[in-house]
Amino acid sequence: MSFPKVRITINPNEYSLIKPGLDLLVARHATALSGSFPNRHPWDRIDPLASNVYRDRAYDASLAQTLIEVRGKLFGLASSRRIYADTLELCILAFALRQLHKADPSLSEQHPKEIIAAFAGKLEKYRKRAKRRAIDLLGKQAYDDAHVRWKRFGDWMQYHLLYQRIPRRGTPLLKQLWRDKRAGMAELIKTTVAERYDCALTEEQINRICDLAIPSLRRRRHELTLNTVLSGSESAKDFLIAFITKRLELKKGPKAPRTHWEQYWARAEMIAEVMRRRGVQQGSSTPLSPDGDDSAQNVPATNGVQPPTTDTVADTGQERLVHVTDQQIIKAVKQWFLDNVDGGYRQAICDEARHQVVRYPSSYARPLISKSLRDLIEETRPTMIHCSQDSDYMNGHIEWLLGWMLALRRDPIFLYQAIGAGYAAAMISAA
């Protein structure tokens, strides 16, 4: 297949840079055709691991002939000459330029690196121009096929013709070690995400996380080292999940393990849905969230506690002296749990208090005189809470909590929601 050509001018100085490489390639190719490979990879057929490079190498007779023809176009260049070259011929010229240090080390030292780099950039510019023309005329598939052929032939020349010295045998072993660590990291990422989120990352996402995490761990930017993470401990999995969730959005599958709070809010959503179906909407028009957002639709619920009916608490005839918003009450419940209740009793007190709201909340109502929320909480504080038994401790705090909440609101639905939302906010803050 004939590729479209572009016109490029080669001057004598540029020719002096590519001539040694072209002569080297043609001479060593002729030696290889005779059956001799003095510059083949030194560990070929001796050490399979050390010589495991350029795996896709393949000889191409047509490209070998193109190499000879390109050298013939420029042979004996004494003045600037315009030649026509296609994308494959320009690839050969760039490849020959890269062999300058192997063909003539003294010449590569005489010319500044800037001149060599400028000529390489010129060849690359014309190669891209020829590539675009080839794609326009012959199609992307035809160009890709030719590019793969050149890549394999270039690898064949590197392996069989261009080794000047014996490479270190330890280098492939070190590369294999890092390759094994990367494979271990990819497998750990895959299993951790499947275990914690019941979902699977794509190969592209796994490679991206490996590209970011491994160099970061090698540079000791984290408390854990690379070997510690590869051990697969729980702390290593926690680190990986935190690292991944900062960069990717993971959605939990149906079989993913749920934390205490996710289970809590799942139950809350079930209760909210039941209440919406039954049309139970009195007091606060929407369920309340622990951060005070009126538009939230999460209604906390706990085991064994059913939401109250719409029956209101019997009024004691007392005029409300403290005027606060619903969100202020939830924040006060949150702070009350944090300041006054031991961590081991918080959920039990929350459950029992909501149970009392469902059954007979009016028994906790009493006349009060405080005119601020803080004073109201202090006024209802029991003089002494017996801690000898768990039941005494819980009953004292339940009486205290419902005492000041009933002074603010009489709607059982709101009380039921506010206690759960405040407790959830307290536990989130304490975590």
N, C-alpha and C positions, 0 to 999 in steps of 0.2 A: 504494500500500500504506500502510495506516494503522499507525503505530507506537504502542505504549502510552505514556501520558503520566504525568508526575509533577507533583506540586503544589509550586510554589516561590513564596516571598514576595519581592517586589521593593519596597524602600522608596524614597522620593524621592531620597535621596542616591545610591543605587545607580543609579536611573534617570538621574540627571544624568551618570553616567559612561558609560552606553551610548547615551543619546539622540543625542549628536553623531555617533557612529559609524554608528548606524542611519540617521540623516538623510543622512549623507554617502553611504552605500552606495545608498540608494534614489534620491537625486538623480542620482548619476553613472550608475546603471543606466538611469534614464529618458533621460539624455543619450545613452547608448550606443544605446538603442532608436531614437533619431532619426537614427542613422548618424554621430554625431560622437564621437570618442574623444580628447579633449584631454589625458587623463591616461594614455594608453597608453604602453607601454615606448618611450622616446625613440629607440632604435635599431631599432625594428621596421621590417622591409623595407629597412633601410639597411645594417646590419652584422649578418649572420647569426650570426657568432661571438659578438658582444657581447650579442645578444638571445636567445641560445640558453638560455633559462631557462623553467621551468614547461612542460616539454615535453608533459605529459599534460593540459594545460588543455582544458576543454570546457564550452560553455555548456549550462545545464540550465534550461528554462523553468519546470518545476515548482518547483525550488528558488528561482528568482527570485520566483515567486509566494509561496512560503513566507516569503521575506524581507519582502515587503510585509505579509503577514498578521501576522508577529511584531511589526513596528513598529506595526501597528494595535492589537494587544492592549495595548500600553503607551502609546499616544499620549495625551498630556495627563495623565500620572499626577501627581496632587497629594498622594496619601496612599498608605500601604502597600497593596499589592494582591497577592492570591494568584492566580496564573495557572497554567494547566496547559500543559506544554510537553513535546514528545517529544525524542528525542536530537538530531534534526536542528535543531530550533528552538533548543535550548541551544547547539549548535555555532555557530549564527548569532549568538547573543547574545555568546558568547565572542569570536568574530571581530570583532564591532562594538566590543567593549571594547578590542581591540588596535589599533583605528584611532583611538583618542582623541587621540593626539599629532598625527595628520594632520588631524583635523577641527577641533580647537580646542587649539593648543599652550598657550595661556594657562591653560585649564582643567586640562590635564595637569600644569602646574606648580603650580597651587593645591592640588591634592589630593596628600597624601603618597603615596609609592610603596607604603607598607605597606597603605594602604586599598585601592588598586587591586589589589595582589596578593591581599589577603584576599577581595575580590569575585571575582577570577578563580578562586581556589581553591573558593569556594562554587559557582560555575557548573560547575566541573569535577566536584565531588562529585555534584551532581544529574545531570550528564551521564552519569557512570558508572552511577548508579542506573537511569537510563532505559535505558542500554545493556544492563544485566543483564536488565531486564524484557523488552526487545525480543528478546534472544537466547532467553530462556525461552519466550516465546510464539510467536515466528516462526522461530526457528532461527538458527544462526550464519551461514549462507550469505546469508540475507536481510539481516541487519545488515551484513555485509561489502560486499554490493552497494551498499547505501545509503551506506556510508562512502566507498567509491570514488567514487560520484557526487558527494558533497559535496567530497571532496578535489580533484577535477577542476574543479568549479565555483569553489571557493575560489582555485585557481590561475588560473582565467580572470579572476576579479575582480582579483587581484593584478596580472596582466599588463596588463589593459585599462583598469582604473579607478583605480588607487591609486598611480601614480607621480607624485611631487611635484617631483622634480628629476632632472637627467640623471646617471646613474651613470657612474663612471669606466670608460673603455674598457679601461684596463690590467688591471682586476681579472679579467675572464674569461681573458685571456691568461695571467696568473699561475696561475689555477686550472687551466688547460689544461696548463701546465708541470708542476705537481705531479701532475696526473692521468696525464700521460705517464710521470713517474718511478715512480708507483705501478704502472702497467701494466708498465714495464720490470722492476721488482722482482719482480712476480708471475711474469713469464716467466722471469727468472733463477732463481727458486726452483724452478720447475717443471723446467727443464732440468738444474739442478744435482742435484736429487734423482734424476731419471731417470738421469743420468750416473754418479753415485756409488753409488746404491742399487738401480737398476733397479726402481723402484716409482713410484707416482703419488700425490700428495696430493689430497684433495678440495678443492673450491672454498672450502669453509668453513675448512679448515685453512690454505690459502694466504692467505686474507684475514686470518686471525688472526695469522699470522707477519708480514704486511705492517703490520698495525696496531701490532705490538709493535716491529718492527725499524726502521721508517722514523722514528718520533719519537725512538727511542733514538739513532739515528745523527745526526739533526739536532741533538740536544742534546750531541753530542760525548762520549758516554759510552764510546766505544770508540776504539781507535787508528785505525781506518779511518773515512773520511767516507762520506757517502751516495753521492757521485759516484764515489769509488774502488770501492765495492762494485758500483755499476751498471756499471763498466767490464768486469766479468766475468772478471777475472784469476784466477789460481789461488789467490792469497791471499784474494781476495774470496769464492771458492767455499768455501775452508776455513772462513772466518768464518761463512758462511751455514749450512754443515753443523753447525758447533759450536753455533750459535745455535738451530737447529731441533732438534737431538738433545737439548738441555736441556729442551725443551718438548713434544716429540712422540717417540714410539717408532717408529723407522724399522726395517723389516725388509728385509734385502737380498734381491733377487730372484735367480733362477738365473743371469742374465747380468751381474750386478753385478761390477765389478772387485774382487778381493780383495787385501788387504794381505799382506805376507810372513808375518805371524803367523797370519792367517786360513788361508792356504794350509798353513802348518806344522801347525796344529791339525786341519785337515781331513784331512791325511795321517795324523795321529795317531789320529783316530777310525776311519779305515779299518783301520789296523793293529790297533787294539783290538778291532774287530769280528772280524777274521780270527782273532785269538788266542782270543777267546771261543768262536768256532765250533769251533776245534780242541781246545778244552778245555785250553789251556795256562795253567794257574793254579798256580804254585808260587812260593815266596818270599813277596812281598807279595801279599795276597789280591786286591787291586784295583789297577788302574793308578794311578800317582802323578801329582799335579799340581804345578806349580812353586811354588804357594803352600803346599804341605804339607797339603792337604786329602785325607784318605784316601778320601773318597767320590767324588772326581772320577773321571771316566771317560775323560779325554783322555790318550792314550799317544803322546808325540811320536815321529815317525819322519822320516827324511830320505831323500833320493834315493839309491838304490843300496844301502841297508842293510836287511837282513832281520832280523826278530827272532830271538833265539837259541832253541835248543831247550831242553828241560828238563834236559839233562845238566849236572851240577854241576862246578865247577872242582875239580881234584884238590887234596886237602887236603895242606898241607905239614907237618902234625903240630904246628903252633904253636897254642897256646891263645890265644883272643881276649882281649886285655888292655884294649881300649877298648869300652865298651858305650854305644851311642848309638841313638836311634830312627831310623826311616827318614826322617822329616821333617828331622831334624838333618843327616843325610847330604846330602839334596837342597839344603838351605840352604848347606852347606859347599861343594858343587859350584858353586852359583851364585856364592858369594863368591870361590871359586878362579878362576873364569872372569873375573870382574870385576877381580881384583887382579893376576893373573899373565899373562893372555893378551891380546895385542893384538886390537882389534876385527876386523881383517881376517882373522884366523886362527881365530876362535872356531868358526864353523860347520864348517870343514874338520877341526879337531881333534875336535869333537864327532862328526862322521861317522866319522872313522877310528878313534876310540876305541871306538865302538859296533861297528864292523866287527871290531876285534880281540877284543872280548868274544864275538862270534859264533864266531870262528875258533879262537884259542888263547889264552885269557886266562891260563892257568896259567903261561905263560912270564914274566909280569910279577910273580908272587907271590914274596915273599922274607921271611925272618924279620925282625921288628922288635921293639923294646923299649919304645916310647913307650906311656904310659898315659893320654894325653888326645888328643883329636882335633887340637887345634892342634899339639901336639908331633909327632903322627904325620905331619901334612902337612909340617912342617919337616924331619923325619927323612928323608922320601922325596924331598926336594928335590934335584935333580941338582946336583953341585958346579959344573958349568958347562954351559950350553946354547949350542951353536954357532949363531950367527945368520947365518953366511955364506950359507947356503942355506935355502930354505923347508922342505925335507924334514928337515934337522937340527933346525930350530926345532920343527917339529911332532912329530917322533919323541921329542924330549926331554920335551915337555909331555905327550904321551900316556903315556910311561913313568912320569912323575911322577903323573899322575892315577890310572892304574890301579894303581899301586903302593900308594897309601894307601887306595884304595877296596877293593882285594882284602883288605887287612888288616881291614876292617870287615865285609864280606859276601862270601860265596862263590857266591851264587846269580846266575847269568848273566842271568836275566830281570830281577831287581831292578837289577843293574848297568846293563843296557841302558836300562831305564826311568828310572833315577835320573840318568844322564848327560844324557839328552834333556830331562827336566824341569828339571834345574838349569841347563842351557844356555838353555832358553826363559825361565826366570825372570831369568837374567842379562841377556838381550837386552831383555826388557821393562823392567828397571830402567835399562839404559843408554839406552833410547830417549828 
